[in-house]
């Protein structure tokens, strides 16, 4: 009987040990069939739900082993994501020089004027949009143009700025299997009061879960590689990347991009899906500048929430 008590909760403890290992070392796990690790990394913060489930099992089983494992995993989770946890402590907001907004507006959105007004609420210096359509673009030009007279579009992505834009051009992030006319990458130099900023707007291909392939990220990963290559060749001292990258910062498929630029880890700011946000796949990333704060704006009718961020040069 005593031995039985000592072994209670071993299975739960083992599962929690795996969860803790994934939280700490997910990037070290090799690629698995079906691209499982990319899927796990997409929802990495949610692995913390294993703790309350484990505590319930520990209480039902009266297992000290399971309870101890829960405490360990909880400590690991807090250690990994402590920067994103609210402090509730009064303090001086981080200094910043520029505010930007990034949003996939959805090609099915029927209220572009309303969307534009929501995006202007935080008084951004720059606004980047994806999934622009021929029917929605005129409304965005009118509403955003009142305060952001400088703008550029390439295919379905666009950039609006309070400051002049130069060197506007297409960035080729099209996977080889995708036909011509697929333009989702833009580069422009924004002439801010703090200097020139090479700004990229990108919309990487969507990912899908398919029975035959598992987590299908092939096109997204190829496109991320092309964007990463462009960033590696970028000579500007200050770089911004604004876009729907269809992956989180932890997703190894975005490593070519994340090795060149970085974002804020200070907030979760989940942006997708808009109804029940589970992951931040919309990003504001920088090099030669710091993204000090990231947050989401109200629902616009898109399947993504807008993401706003403050930049310090």
Phi, psi and omega in degrees: 000318179297319178296322180297321179296321182292331183267355178300137176080009180296320179296314178300318178298321179294318178299317180294326177297321177296318179300314179298320178296320178295320178300321184273323192230028183302324182292342180271348180285128181295163177300137181246161178306141180077008178057039186300321186294326175298320179294316178300315182293332178297322183246031186306316181300332184284352174297340177297342177295344177296336182292305179298325177296317179296324179294323177296314179298318180298321180291317181294318183274351184053051186252116175291327179299310181295320180297318179295318178299322178299316181296320180295313181295322177300318179295320178297314181300314179298320179296321182287319187249019184301327182295335183268356182276140178293142181263337184057013180261135178290141181191173181281126178301148180298137178294149179210160182244345188203144175243135179231155177231135179235133181204132166273108189280348182078127180286359177254003182288130184258005183230062183300325180295318177296318179301313182300321180294323177295320182292334181275350185304318180278012180055059182286152173277329182222140177232128178244134183231149173234163182062039172288145178236165179300327182280330183270335186301317180302320180294319178296320179298321182290307186289311181289330183294341180295326181245343182233080188288346183258121182212160179212145175226144173224116182059240184256012178242151183212160181223128176241138187217147171286340187248158183301147176245138174224174177054040182287131180197167179278141172250123184278104176238024184279123175299151184300328184280353182266138183292167179295160182092356179270095183242110183228020179227135183220142172230137174211152175264121178265124182267085183275166175297344182258006179122178182280137180233116174286116188244126179252135172243126186219148174226102181281157182300153179289160175246157182219153171260116183236141182305320185280331186251342188080225180274099188276105182238011187305308180296317180300314182295320178296317179295321177298322177297320179292319178295317178300321178296318178297318180293324179296330179269358182288126184265349181295146181289328182239128185228138171239142172236121181238122181178166170270103184264001178051041176185158179269170180297336181274344183291119183300338178296338180263008182306322179301329178276312185292343176282347182255331183220166179218158180242195179269131175262007187283348181215151175288312178045051179298133186243353184214145346287156189300322183295316179223084186297127183239343184205150174263103178252359175255129193231149165238113186234155185214162169216132185080008176206167182242130171277107188274327184212141176226137177208167180256154178258170182299160179302134180251359187099354174277169173276000174243150168270145175293147177244130177246151180209154176249140185242137173241128182271000000 
